[in-house]
Amino acid sequence: MFLKSAILLPEYIGYLIFAKSRHGTHSPFVYDFAENVLYNRIDNAIFYDIELIRQKMLSSSALIQVDDFGASGKKKYKAPLPRLVARSSKNSKYAKLLYRICRYYQPEIAIELGTNFGISALYQAAGLTNGKLFTIEGSRKIAEVAFFNFNKIGFGERIQLLHGVFDKALPALLEQLPRVDYAFIDGNHSKEPTLQYFELLLSKSHNDTIFVFDDIRWSAEMQECWEIIKNHERVKVTIDLFFMGIVFLRQQQDKEHFVLRF
Ligand SMILES: C[S@@+](CC[C@H](N)C(=O)[O-])C[C@H]1O[C@@H](n2cnc3c(N)ncnc32)[C@H](O)[C@@H]1O
C-alpha cells in the first residue's frame, strides 16, 4: 500500500495543483454537488457509533479466513482482523463522503459491491431515509463479521447483505430490482470485471442514477477502466477525486469531466 502511494505521489501532487474547488466549476449541477455534498462537512453523532465498531475490530485479536476474489487473484488465507480492516475499509473521510452522497440524493435502491466488514455500508445506510442498501460480499467469514456489525446499529435493517461472488450475485439481485438509483463499486479492482458490473448496473439505471467507483488509480488497468467509463455513451458528468470517481448519467448535462480537490 505504501509502495502504491509512493508511486502515485507525483500524480497526486499534480492533482492537488490542478484540481478545482467549487469556484472553478461553471456547471450549476456540479457546483451544487461541491457545495452541498463534497465540501459540506456535516458531522453526525451516528459516525461515532460506526467508528466505535471500526475501533473494536482494530483492537480485536481474531484471525479471519479470507476468500480473496480481488484483482490479486483467487486465494484463501487467514489474516488478523485489524490488518484486514486497516487495509480495506474506507477511511472516515471517504466514508463520510459516501454518507453525504446518500443523504443528499436519497437513493431508494442502493447497491454496494464489496461489503468487507461493513464500514462503508454503515455510513451509506446512515444517510438513507427511505432507501435500502444491498451490499454484496464474496468472502463468507468477512460477510459474517459484517452481518454482526449491521445488527449492532439500529439502522442496520436498511442494509441487506448478500453473500456471493459479484458475477453471480449481481445479475441475480438486479433481476429482482425494478431499478438502481445508486451504486458504489468497491471490489475486484480490475478493468474487465469492473466494466462488466458497470454495464449490468446500467441496464437498471435511469437519468438520476449515481455511480461511485473506488480506487480509480489502483493500477494502470483501473486508470484505463476509468477512461472507458468517462467516455461511455451514457455517461454525462464525471467527478474525479483522485482516489474515487463519481459518475452521473443526467442527459440534460453537457458531457464534461471535472477534477475536484478533496
Ligand atoms: C475494498 S473491500 C470493500 C471495503 C468496504 N466497501 C468498506 O469500505 O468498508 C472489497 C471487498 O470486496 C470483496 N470482493 C472482491 N471481489 C469480489 C468478487 N468478485 N465477488 C464478491 N466479493 C468480492 C472482497 O472480499 C472485499 O471484502
The ligand as a Gaussian input file, in Angstrom:
#p B3LYP/6-31G(d) Opt

LIG

0 1
 C      -12.044000      -2.936000      -0.587000
 S      -13.045000      -4.123000       0.161000
 C      -14.554000      -3.233000       0.430000
 C      -14.460000      -2.244000       1.541000
 C      -15.784000      -1.732000       2.029000
 N      -16.556000      -1.181000       0.939000
 C      -15.567000      -0.669000       3.090000
 O      -15.068000       0.404000       2.746000
 O      -15.884000      -0.899000       4.258000
 C      -13.519000      -5.155000      -1.163000
 C      -14.338000      -6.372000      -0.765000
 O      -14.871000      -6.932000      -1.957000
 C      -14.839000      -8.339000      -1.861000
 N      -14.745000      -8.846000      -3.251000
 C      -13.770000      -8.566000      -4.143000
 N      -14.032000      -9.155000      -5.321000
 C      -15.206000      -9.836000      -5.168000
 C      -15.997000     -10.621000      -6.024000
 N      -15.653000     -10.850000      -7.290000
 N      -17.143000     -11.148000      -5.540000
 C      -17.516000     -10.912000      -4.249000
 N      -16.792000     -10.166000      -3.373000
 C      -15.652000      -9.633000      -3.830000
 C      -13.606000      -8.649000      -1.030000
 O      -13.755000      -9.906000      -0.365000
 C      -13.541000      -7.457000      -0.081000
 O      -14.114000      -7.766000       1.157000

